């Protein structure tokens, strides 16, 4: 009896994947639940396992091939005598040893290209990433030669003008496609404002020790902006909506996407029902997402949906930028670097920690007046965070 190994459902709006690596060769015996192939999608990498024991009889798609949901990846057959061939005496199946570290498909490809053994790669998480492999592959700096103060002065300077060509990952290709689509299909505009972060920073300084003792997590600035955004979304519900055909669908729930950097590109895990969470719960969610984005353990469920997105370019030093919409959402809030600037306060020029805010919005259903007022509402909430506590 034969069984088809197919591309599984990949989550909302994800219809295609790429075969990153076959973990078994054609003709290999496999056990039930044993991983057969790694797939790379626009959002996460995942393994497809055998649902029963058998022999991997026919691999339909090689590594690097693009495949769609439901497409047959391979055929699993029973052995001739109805049993899976026994593992040779004393031989331990590779998947059962636990010796090989978990690694992303990209990390494995880079390790192979640089002749790096994955088991020897140091990593701060439970999953080896591309950056971990590149760090391990980097050559050690040459030892200084006594008396050779300026070795470059005695030999001609070689200029490397070589080029390399690398196929886009599924995630990077999809990011590129969706960013172009967002600009072509939405009437996207951006409005800016600035916020005085003094009150939030002072509140954090006063309460950080007690907060950490009580909740086991530090308090960052992101939770203040999540809370402020929810209040603004309630006041301007069209920014928490989407367009479907000739209808506007208003969302009466608040699933806030938090953009985080990950290997291969930006991902946007979603804080579900964020309006029902306290500051500590939001901080725990954000820290968990950031950690799992780095070690590659985010799931498709983490990335599905979202009614509004917040992205923080400030963690990379950005002073101001124009965030691009994450369709079908019609609004995205961009946070930026906090920098001391001279500002007028009560007729005097003072130095305050200021942050530029950017709201990109779909002008098809959000007017400029509403977008400006939405951003002003966030500014007022952050500059007087006590209101967020009073209003819940």
N, C-alpha and C positions, 0 to 999 in steps of 0.2 A: 504494500500500500504506500502511496506517495502523499506527501503533504507539501503544499506551497508555503514558502516563507515570504510574506508580503511586507511592503512598507506600511507601518501602522499609521493610525490617525496621529497627526502631528500637532494638533491644537488649532485654535481659532485662527483662520486666515492663512495657515501654513499648509501648502498643498504639494510642496516639492522638497526633496532632500538630495544630498550628494553622498555617494558611497565613499566614505573616507578610508576604511581599511577592513579587509576581510580577516577575521581572527582565526578562521579555519580554512583549510584548502579543500578543493574538490576531491572527494573520495575519503575525507576524514570521517571517523566515527565521532558522534556527538552524544551527549547525555541530555536529558530533559532539563531545561532551564539554563543550559550552557550558552554564553554569548557567542554569536556567529559573526556579526558584522557591526561596525560602527558607522552611523549615519551622521552627517553634518547638516544642520538646518540653519535657517536664518536667525534662529533664536538660541538653540542649545544643541549640543551633541548628545546622541543617545545610542544605546546598544540594542540590537534586536537579537533575541534569544530563541533557541529551539523550544517548541512547546511539547516535544516528545523526543525520545531517543531514536537514533537512526544513523544513516550515512548521508553526508552532504553530497548528493549525486550530481547536481547540475547547478553551477553558479551562472545566473543569467546576465548579471551586470558587473563589470570589472570595477576596480577602484578608480575613482574620478568620474564615474558616470552619474548623470543627474536622473533621478527617478521620482515618480509621482506616488501619492498616497494610493494604496491598493495594488500597486504594480508588483509583480512577482520578482523577488530578489534571487531566489534559489529554490530548488526542489529537494526535499528530504525524503529518502527512501528507507524502507526496512532492509536489513541485510538479507542475503539469499536464504538463510536458514531461519529468518524471522527474528533473529537476535542481533544485537549490536556486537561487533567483534570485541572480544575481551582486550583490555589493556595489557600489554606485555608485563610479565611478572617483574615486580620491583619497580615498574615505571609509574610515576605519579603524573596524572594529567596536569598540564600546564595551568589550567584555570583553577586547580585545587591547591596549588602550592602556596599561593599568597605571596610568592617572592617578588613578582613583578608589580611595580607600583602602578597605581591608577594614573593614567595620563590622558590628556586631550589628544584627539587625532592629529592636530597640528603639531603638538609637542613631539609625538612619535615620528612624524615625518621629518621634523627638524633634527631630532636626535639621530635618525638614520642618515640624513645628509651630512651631518657633522661627525659621524662615527662616535656618538656619545652613548654610553650605557645608561639606560634610564634608572637602573637600581642605584647608580652612583650619584645621581643628581640630587642635590639638597633642595628641599622645598619647605616653606613655612606652613603649608596646608597639607591635606590628604590627597592632593591631586597635582601632578606635575604639569606645569604650563610651559608655553613656548618661551617665556622670559626666563624660566628656571633653566631650560636647556641651553639657551644662548649664553647665559651667565656661566654655566659649566663649560661651555665650548670655548669661551674667550681665552686667548692665549695669555699666559702670565707675562708681565712686563719683563723685558730683558734685563739681566743683571748688569749693574754698572761696571765698566772696566776701569781699573785704576789708571789714572793719567789721561783718560779719554774724556776730557771736559766737553768737547763738542764733536762727537763722531760724525755728525752730518756735514761738518766742514771738510771732511777728508774723502767723501764719496758723493757721487752725483745724486741729486734728488729725483727719485722715481715718482712719477705721477700716475696714479691708477685711474684710468678712464674706461674701465670695463663696465659692463651692464649685466644685470640679471633680469630674468622675466619670471614672474610668479602669477599663477592663476588666482583670481579673486576667490576668497572663501565665500560660501553661501551667505554668511551673515553680511560680509562687506558688500557683496553684489546686491543683496536685498536692500541694505541701507542706502546704497547709491540710487537704486531704482525708486525706492519710496520717497527719498528726499526730492528727487526730480518730480515725481508724481504730485507730491504735496504742493509744490510751487506751481504746477501746471493746472491742477484741478481745483485748488482753493484760491479765493481772493485774499491772499495773506498780507496783512499789514502788521506793523509792530509799533507799540507806543512805549515810552520810557518814563521813568520817574526815579527819584532817589529817596532813600530811607535812612534816617538817623538811627544807628544801631546802639546808641548809648544805653537806652533802657534795658534792652535785651541782654547786653553784655554785663551790665551791672547786676541784673537779676541773676544771671548765671553765676557770676562771681560770688554773690551772697549765698546762693542756695546749692552750689554744686556738691559740696561735701555731704550735706544732709540728703540731697537727692540721690547721690550715688549709694550712700549707706542704706537708704530705704528701698531703692528699686534695683540696685546692682548694675546700673548703667549710668554713664555720664550724660549730661544734657547738652546737646548741640544746638545749632541755630535752625536746622532743618525742620524740627518739630514745630517751632514757632510759625514758620511759613506754611506748613501744612495746615495748622489750625487757622491761620489768617486766611488762607486760600479757601478753606471750606466756608468760612463766614461770608467771604465775598461771592462765592458760587451760589450760596443761598439767596443773596441779595440780587444776583444777576444770573438767573437760571439758564438763560440761553447760552452761557459760556460753559455750562455743564451738559450741553445737548449735542446732537449730531444730525446731519442731513441724510435722509434716506429717500431717494427719489425726489418727489416734490413735497415731502413732509419733514417737519422738524420733530425729532424724538427727544423729549425732555427727560433726563434721568433724575429720579428722586432718590438716588443713592450717590455716595461719594467715594469712588474707587480712585485713589490718587497714585499715579505712576511716578516713580522716583528714578530718574535716569542715573545709571552708574556705569563707570568704565569697566570693561572686561576684555579679556583676550579676544581679539578679532573684531572689536567694535563695541559701540554703546548698546546696552540692554536696558529695558524699562520694566523692572518688576513692579507689581501693583500692591498697594496697601488697601485691602478690601474694607469697606465700611469704615473708612478712616474717621468719620464724624462720631463714631461710637467709641473711639479709643482715646486714652489719656496721653499726656506727653511722654511718659515712660514707655508705654506700649508702642508708640510711634518710633521712639528712639531705638528700641529693641528690634523692631521690624527693619529699620533702615540699616542698622549695623549687621543684622543677619543677611540682608540682601547683598550688602557690599562684600562680606566675607565669601558668600556662596557664588557671587559673580566672579571672584578671583579664582576660586578652586574648581569652578565649572560644575557646581552641583545644583544650580537653579533648574527648576522644572518648567515644563510648558505651562502648567497651571499658575506658576508664579508670574508669568508674563502675559497671560490672557487679559483682554479687556482693558479697563481703565477709562475714566470719564474726563480726566484732566491730568496734565503732566507738569512736574517741576524738574528743572535741570539746573545744576549748580556748576557753572564754569569757573566760579571763584576758587574752587579747590585746586585748579590748575593755574591760577594766577590771572584769569581773565578779568579785565576791568569793565568791559562792556561788549556785548555781542547780540546778535539777532537769532534767537532760537527758531527752529523750523517745526511746524506743526507735526504732530504724530497722528495721522488720519486713522479713524474718522473723527477724532477729537477736533474741537474748534478753538481750543486755547492751550497755550503752554507758557509757563512762567519761568523766566530765566533769572537766576541769582548770580551775583558776581562777587569779586574780591572786596573785602572791607578795607578801606584806606582812609587814613586821616586826611581831612580836607578843611579848609577855612570856610566857614558858613556864617551868615548873619543870624544872630539870636538876640531878640529884644534890643535891637539897635547897636549891638556890638558884634565884632568879628571874633569867633571862637573856633577852636579846633575840635572837630567831632569825627567819630568813626562812621563813615558814610558808605553806603552800598548803592550801586545803580541796579534798578529792576527793569526788566523788559518783559512785556506781554505781547506775544504774537497771537493773532486771532484771525478767524475766517470772517471777512467782511460781508459774506453772503448772509449771515444771520446775526452778526454782532456789529453794531454801529460804533463809530469812533467815540461818541459820547459815553456809551456804556463801557467800552474798553478802558477809557481814561478813568471813569468813576470806579471801575473794578480795581484798577491798580492803586488809586487813591485810598480805597477801602483797606487794601492790604497794608499800605504804608501807615495809615492811621492805627491799625491794629498792632503792628509791630512796634511803632513808636510809643504806644501805651499798652503793653501786653497785659495789664491788669484787666482790660475789657474782655480779653479772650477767656480769662478765668471766670469772670463774673457771668459771661454769656454762655459758658459751657462749651 
